[in-house]
């Protein structure tokens, strides 16, 4: 295994935080009686399962590339699930129609851009591009939903989802430094830079989870005073 013990802690924490956030959203949906919020929590599970493939990839010393490829493929479904779940939240707001929701989705994808054609290139590079576009569209719709109904997400949760972009940007930069400047075969071989990049994902997932927890406490405090005092 290439990862150091601290890096393992960071990787496992990232996966746990995302899973906890999904569970919190599902619980919040049950607490408020909103099926659309429960579905959003369930929509987070594909990305969580993708993180398990990444952990498995590192467990086997980065020697089974198909595990990483499968995680990227799963992330496409994960980003799509989040986009559809957010569209469902958008439709549930009383100030927007279903047609307007789909129009917003198309507009978000246009803002995000479209994946380039990579004829002859590795198919998983294209999959990664598609996943990124879908995730960006999800982020744009997330802002629209938050603007129309602030009872669903806290500002910290919104910031956490957007902070993933910081993680991706820093990871790309760290990959360049690790392989081109520091002379390592891959980023996984550079414990310092790898840990730095992954810690940003852990921060992002923690923000999402804490934001969901805040909404639960806020709801209990305003609608269930007795339960709020106990929580």
N, C-alpha and C positions, 0 to 999 in steps of 0.2 A: 504494500500500500504506500502510495506516494505522500499522502497527507500527513502532516504532523498532528499531534494530539490537539493543540489549540484549534487547528483548522477543522478537525473533525467536530469539535464542539460547535464551531460557527456553522458548519454545514447542517448538522443535526438540529441546531436551534432554528435555523431558517425554515427547515421543513416543518418542525413542530409549530412554529409561530403561524405559518400559513394554514396548517390544519386546524389550529385553535381558532383562528379568525373565521374560517368557514363554519366551524361549530357554533361560534358566537352569533354569526349572522342567522344561522338556522334557528337558534334559540330565540333571537330577537324577533324573528318572523312568527314563531309560535306564541311568544309573549304578547305581541301586538295583534295577533290573528291575521297577519298578512302573508298570504301564500306566495306573493311575488318576492318578498324578502327571503322566505325559506328557500325558494328556487335559486335565488342569487347565491345563498350559502352553498347549495348543492353544486352550482355552476363553478365553484372554486375548486372542487375535488379533482377534476382532470389535471390541473396544474400541480396539485399536491402529489398525485400519482406520478407525474413526470419527474418531480424532485426525487422520488424514491428510485427511479431509474438512474438518475445522476449519482445518487449515493451508492447504488450497486456498481456503477461504472468505476467509482473511486475505490470501492472495496476490493475489486479485482485488479487494482493497480493500473487503471486506465488501459487495460489490455484487451477489452472487448468493446470496440468502437460502436458496435450495433446498439449497445445500451444507450449511448449518448444520442445516436440517431433516432432511436425510438422515443427518447425524451423530447426531442425536437418535434417529432411527429405528433406526440400527445399534446404538446404545447399549442399546436394549431387548433386542435379540438378544444383545448382549454380556453384559448383566447376567443374562439367562436362562441363557446358556452357563455363566457362573461358578456360578450357583446349582445347575444340574444336575451340573456337575463336582464341586462340593463335596458334593452328595448322594451321588455315586458314591464319593467318598473316605469319606464317613460309613458307607456300606454295606460298605466294604472292611474296616472295623475289626471285630475279632472280638467286640466287646462290644455290638454293635448289629445289629438285624435290618433288613431292607429296609423292613418296615412301620413300624418305629420311626423310620427315616430320613425317610420321607414325612410321618409325624406331626410330626416336628420341623420340617420345611419349612413345613407348614401353620401350626404354632404361631408360627414366625418371621414369617410374613406377617401373622398376626393382631397380633403385637407391633408390627410396622412400621406397621400401619394399612392401610387400603384407599384407593385413589384416589377422589376425589370425582367426581361426574358433572358434566361441563361442557357441558351442552346449549347448542349455538349458539356455543360458544367455539372458538378455534383448536384443531384436532385435535392439533397437535403439543404443545400445552400438556398435553393429556391423556396423550400418549405419554411426555412427560417425567415426569409424575406416576407412571405405571405403572413406568417404568424405575427411578425412585427407590425405590419400594416393593420391587421385586424385588432391587435392590442391598442394601437394608437387610436383607431376608430372608437374602441371601447372607452378610452380615456376621455375623448371629446364628449361622448354621450354621457359619461359620468358627470361631467360638469353641468350638462344641460339638466340632468335629473336633479342634481343638488340645488340648482338654481330654482327649480319648480317645486321641489318638496324637500325641505331641509330636515324632515323627521327621519329620513332613511339613513343617511350617512353623516358622520361628523366631518368637520374640516380636516381632522387628523387622518381619517381614513382616506379621504380624497388625496391628500398630500402623500400618503403612503403609496397608493397606487401609482401616482405620478413619479414618485421617487425611484421607481423601478428603472426609469429612463436614465437616471443618474448612475445607477448600478451598471446598466448596460454600457454606457459611455465610458465609465471608469474601467470596466472589465476589458473593453477593447483596447484602451490605452495601456493597461497593465499587460495585456497579451503582447503588445508591441515591445514594451520595455523588457519583458521577460525573455522574449525570443530574439529580438534584434539588438538589444543593448546589453543585457546581462548574460546572454549566451545560453539560456536554458532551452531544452527541446520544446517544452510546452509550458503554459502558465502553471499547470499543476505541479511542476518540478520546482517552482519558485514559491516557497512557503510564505514569504513575506508579502509579495504582491498578490498572490492568490488569496491569502487571508484578508488582505485589505479590501479586495474587490468583493469577496463573499460577505464580509461584514456589512457592506452597504445594503445587500439584499436582506440580511437579518434585520437591519434597522428599518427598512421599508416594510417588511412583514410585521414587525413589532408595532409600527405606527398603525397599520391596518387593524391589527388585533386590538390595540388599545382604544382606537377610535370606536370600534364595534362595542367594546366593553363600556365605554363612556355612554353610548346611546342606550344600552340596557339599563345602566344606573339612572340615567336621566328619565327614562320611561317609568321605572319603578318609583322614582321620587315624585313624579307628577301624577301618575295614575294608580300606583299601589303604595301609598305612603308607609304602611306597615312593613311591606317587603323591602322598600327602599332603605328603611332604617336598619333592617337586619342585614342587607347587602352592603 
